[in-house]
Amino acid sequence: MHPALRSERRWSSGLLGCAALALGIAACTPSWAQVSGQTAPGQDPRKAHSGAKVTTETNTGTEDERRKDDSERMHDAYDPKGIELGSFLLLPKVELDSAYNSNVFAQNSGAKSDFLTTLRPEFKLRSRFDEHMLNFSGMVEKVKYRRFDGDDQLNAQADIDARYDIGAATEANAFLQGYARHEDRGSPDEAGGTKPTPTKGLTLRSNVKHRFGKYAVVGGIDADRRVFENVPGASNSVIRNEDRDRWEVAGRLRGSYEMFPGYAAVSEVSANTRRYDSKSDRNGLDRDSYGYRAEAGIGVDISQLLRGDFLVGYFQQNYKDSRLKDPAGLSVRATFNWTPDKLTIVVPSLERSVSETITQGASSLVRTTGSVIVRHEAQRNLILTGIASVSRDEMEGVKGQDAWVYEGRMRATYAFTPELFVAGEAAYRRKDSELETSSYRQTLFFIRLGAQL
């Protein structure tokens, strides 16, 4: 094994053992308890037995929610049984995927296809307190390619999600995640090594919410630690990625005023700082920066029909190195959950944001993404999902490297019983870059068999 990857494999193997132990406990424990989708107080009160579970979600537009299967969105009758552990409920699951990728290395020409298998054990430990909340989850996945075993992966993730109810109108929330993953071959900063780039990190999301009368205030702090491992390159060389290691910290303040039932005026401001471990990157540039974002708009919450935000404003990111262009301009964030009927949810979204990059000469990547998700409960045990998105990537400070990225996904998830389900997905991704060598097309298919308790 290449020395650059040993620490990542040891770190992930530890989580693999923990997940395997949790599944072993699950298999040996005889005490079951049938539970509904409502496991803790404080969830969306609009959930009713006459409507589908898919129509009650509030975070369906996040990247994790977009890409996973829909086994947890089935009707309550197909909720898995859990293992009672005092005030907690243990929900173990294991998934086995068989997939096909038409362009493993996301290449412009000479695309190489392969079949791959993924084994993914995971668990969730949900609290069932009268007040407050404390949930844990863990996941590991082993990805094995048939031909290109250099791209085999061992990924892991562990989450803690907590809520403390300070009073009837005030609550504090915290989310902590640790992960070990591999960078997607189609990423703008993918190193192009003989193996995909391993990345490790910690993510913290925290806030305090308070409501008084028609006013509501949310203040929070977010922090991300990102570490990128070295990877072997051609001719026994090593591609070093230490210059990408960094901290990203942001503070947020959001206020809203309910003008009349279902409509609120919303304003939000945030400030961030991004600090790299290295004084300069591989091109001799200091990429430390600070920035801000200020937005205002409207929040909507009309019964079961429509809920979401539409915010517009201004952003700016200032880089310490004067040779790097400071991106600034229109800021947009809009996401709506529209439920045209009790079995269907439609989620359009639009966002413009600033991401870090190590592309030579570029200070950052300004990405504008529009997407729509349609999810429908065809039967109590059958969920159909369609996802379409388009992104415009602008490399700030360099010309001839902007790109359009298009993606479409169709997915079906069918539950045989609360303990057994199957899912299938077809996806297509296309990148059209001004830099022709960065363009590619990719088709993916997978079928998944899952078991849960």
N, C-alpha and C positions, 0 to 999 in steps of 0.2 A: 504494500500500500504506500502511496506517496506520502511523505512526511507532512505535507501541508494539510492533509485531510484527516490525520489521526485523531486530533483533539475533537473535531466535529463528530466523528464516529463514536468516540467514547461517550461524549455528552449525550448523544441521541440514544445510545444503547441503554443508558441508565433509565431514561423515560420509558423505553420499550419494556424493560423489566417491570416497572411500576404498573404499566397498563396491563401486562400479562397477568400480574398478581391480582389486579382488580377483577379481571375476567374470570380468573380461577376461583376467587371468592364467590363471584356471582353464580358460577356453575354449581357450587357445593352448598349454597344456602337454600333451604326449603321454604322459607317464609316469603309469600308473595302478597302484594297489595295492589288491587286495581285502582288506578288514579286517572283523573281526567286531565285535560290540558292545563287546567288552572291548578298550579302547585303552590302558589303563594298569594297573599293578598296584595292589592295594589295594581293588578294587571288591568288591561283595557276593559272597562265595564260594558262596552258595547258587545262583548262576546255573548252570543245567545245560542241556544240549542237549535234554533231554526236556521242559523247561518253557518257557512263553512268556516273552518278554522283559518283558511288562507286569507279571509277578508279582514282579520283582526290584527294583522301584523303591523308593526310600526317601524321596523328596520329592514324591510325586505329589499331595499336598494343597495345595501352594503355589499362589498365584494365577496365576503365569506358566504353571505346568504344567497347571492346570485349563482355561485358555482356549485353549491352542495345539492344533493338530491332532496326530494320533498317528503321523505319518510316521516319527518316530524310534523308535517302539515296535514296529516290524515285526520279524518273525523275522529272524535273522541272514542268511538267504539273500537278504533284500531290503534289507540295509544298502547305502547308496550307496558307490560306489567313491570313493576319495580321491586327492588329488594329493600324492605324497611330496615333502616339502621338508626333506631331512635328517632330523632327529629329530622332525619335526612332520608332521602330516597335515592338508591343507587340504580343507575340505568346504564348497563353495559351494552356495547354494540360491537359487531365486527362486520366489515365489508370486504368483498373480493371483487375487483374490477378486472375485466379483460378489455383492452383498448387497442385501437389502431391510430397511428399518427402518420399522415402522408408526408410530412416534412419535419423530421425530428430536430434538425439543426436550424430551422427557420432560414433556409438559404434562398437566395434569389434564383440560382440555377443549380442544376445537378441535385435536386431534392432527393433525400434518402428517407424511405419509409420504414416503419417497423411496427411490430406488435409488442405490447407491454402488459404486464400483470402487476396489480397493486393490491397488497394486503394491508388493511387499515383497522386495527383494533382501537377502540376508544371507550371512554366512560364519562358519565355525568353524575355528579353528586349534588342533588337539589335539596335545599333546606325547605322545611314546612313549618316555619315559625308563625305564631300569631301576628307578629310584627317583625320588621327587619328582614334581611335576606342575606344568605351566604351560600354561594354555589361554587362548585369546583368542576373542572373537566380536564381531560387529558387525552391525547391522541398521538399515535405513531403510525407511520406508513412506510412500507418497504416497496419501492418501485423497481421492477426488474424488466429490462429490455431483452428481447429475444436475440437480436443481432448486435446492437451497439451497447454492450454491457458497460462501456466506459461512462454511460449516462445513467447507470443504476443509482438510485438514491435511497437514503434513509432519512426521513423527515420526522419531526416531533413538535408537539405544541402542548402547553399547559396553561390553563386560564383560572383566574379567581375573579368572581363577580360578586360584589357586595353592595347592600343598601342599608343605611341606618336611618330609621324614622325618628327624627329629633322631636317632631310634634306633628299635629294634624296637618299643618301647612308647610312643613319644612322637612327635607330629607337630604342626606349626603350619600353620594354614589361613588364607587371606585371599581375600576376594572384593571387587572394586571395580567399580562400575557408574556410568557417566555417561549421562544421558538427557535428551531434549527431547521432551515429550509434550503432550497437550492434556487438560484436565480433562473428565471425563464430564459430559454435560448433566444426568444424574440425580443428581449429587453434591449433598449438603446445602449445600456452600459454593460451588456453581457461581455465577458472577457475574451470569449472565443478560445478557451482552453480545450484540452482534450477531455476534460470533465466539466460539467456545469459548476458555476461558482457557488460554494456553500456560503450561506449567510446565517448569522445568529443575531438575536436581539431581544430586547425587553420593551414592552409597550405599557404605558400607564395612562389611563383616562380617569379623571376625577372631577367631581363638581358638587356644588351645594345648590339646591333649588328651594326657593321660598315664594309662597303666594300670599298676597294680602289684598283682599277685595278683588278688583278687576286687574290688579297688577301682578306680574310674576317676574322674578329675577333669578338668573342662573349664572353662577361664577365658577370657573373651572381651570384646572391646570393639566396639560398634556405633556408627556415626555416620552421620547423614543430613543433607544440606544441601538445603533446598527453597526454590525461588525461583519466584514467580508473576508473570507479566507483566501489564501493564495491557492492557485491552481496550476497544475502542470501544463506547459505549453509544448510547442513543437520542438523536436531535437533535444529532448531532455532539459529544456529551459523551464523556468518558473515565472508565472505571471503574478506579480505582487499587487495586492489590493489594499495594503495598509492605509493608503492615502484616501480611501473611501470611508474609513471608520469615523463615526461622528455621533454627536448628541443633537437632537432636535427638541427644543422645549418651547411651549406656547402657553400663554394665558388668555382666557376668554371671558367676556362679560356679555350677557344677553338679557335684554329687558323686553317685556311685552305688556300691552294694555288692551284689554278686551273692549273694543268700541261698542259692539252689540253682539248678542249671542251668535257664536260660530265664526266671528271675525275679530282679529287682533292686529294692532300695529306692532311691528317687531323691529328692533334694532340690535345689532351685534357688532362688537369690536374685539379684535384679537391682536396680540403682539407676539413675535417669536424670535428666537435666536438659534442659530445653527453653528455648532462648533466642531471642527475636525480635530482628530488626534494629531495629525501631521501639520507642521507649520506650512508646508506647501505640497501640492499634488505632484504627479509624475511629470507635469509640464511646467513646474515651477511657479504655480499660481496659489495664492492664499484664498481659499474658498469659504472662510468664515463670513457669516452675514447675519443681519437682523432685518426684520420687516414687520409690517402691520397690514391689517385688513379691516375695513369699516363698511358695514352694509346696513340697509334698512329695507323694509318691505312689509308684507302682509302674511299672517298665519291664518289658516283656515281649518275649522273643525266643525263640519256640518253633519251631525248625527252619524249615520253609517255610510253616508254618501261620499264625502270628500274630506280629506285632512292632509295637511302639509304646509310647506313654506315656499314663498317666492321672495328672494332677497337679491338686491343689486347694490353695488357700491364700487369701491376702489381698493386696489392692493398695490403694495410696493415692497420690493426686497432689495436691500442695500448690501453690496459685497465689499469686503475690506480691501481687496485688491482692485486698484483703479483700472486695471486692464480688463476687468470683467464688467459687462454691461448690466446695469441695474434694471430688472424688469419691473414694469408698472403698467396699470391700465384697469380696464373694466373687470370687476369681480361679480360673478353670478353664482348663485346656489339656489336651486329649485328642485323640490321633490314633492310629488303628490301621490297619495294613495286614493284611487277612485274605485268605488265598489258599485258598478252599474247594476248588479243584482247580488243575491245572497250567496252565490257560488263562485263569483269571479272578482278578481282584483286586477286593476291596471295601474302601473306605477311609471309615469314618465318622470325623467329627471334631467337636469342640466347643471353643469358645474365647470368653472374655470379656476385653475389653481396652479401653484408654482411648485415644481419638484426639483430635487438636486440631480446633477449629472456630472460626469467626468469627461464628456466629449470635449476634445481639444478646441479651445477658443470660446466655448459656450459657457455662460455663467449658470444657466438653468434651463429647464424645460417647462414651458408654459403649455399646459394641456387643457383643452376645452372638450368636454365629453357630454354628449347627449345620448340618452338611452330610454328604452321602454321595456317593461316587463309585463307580461300578461300571464296570470296564473288562474286555472279553472279547476274546480272540483267536479270532474265528470261523473264520478260515483263516489260513494263514501270511502272507497279504497283505491281510487284512481285519480291522480293529480296530473294535469297537463300544464306545461310551462313553456313559454316562448320568450326569448330575450334577443333584442337587437340593439346595437350600439354603434356610434361613430365618434371618433376622436380626432382632433386636430392637434398635432404636436409641433410646437414652435421652439426651435433651438435659439435662445437669446444670445446674440453676439456673433453668430456665424450664419453664413448664407449657404443655400443649397442643400440643407439637411432637414428641412421641415417635412412632415409626413402626415398622411391620413391613414387611420386604422379603422377597419370595418369588422364587425363581429356579429354573428348570428348563432343562436343555440335553440334547439328544440329538444324537450325532455319529457319523458313520461315515467311516472313512478306508480307501481301497483303493489298493494299489500295483500298477500294471501291470508295472513293472520296477523294479529298484533306483534307476533314474534318474527315473521318472515316476510321480506319484500324483495322486489326486483325493480331495477330502474334501467332505462336506456337513454342515451343522448347522442345527438349528432350536432357537430359544431363546425363552423367555417370562419376562418380569420384571414384577413387580407391587409397587408401594409403596402401603401403606395408612397414611397419616399422620393424626394428630389435627388437624393443620393441613391442611384439605381441599385448598388450592391446591397443596400439595406432593405430593399423591397422583398416581399415574399408572400406566398399563399400557403395556407395550411388547412387541412381537413382532419377532423378528429371524430372518432366513433367510440363509444364504450357501452358495455352492458355490465350492470352491477348486481350482485346478489348480497343481500344483507340479512343478518340475524341479530335480534335484540331481545332483551328480557325486560 
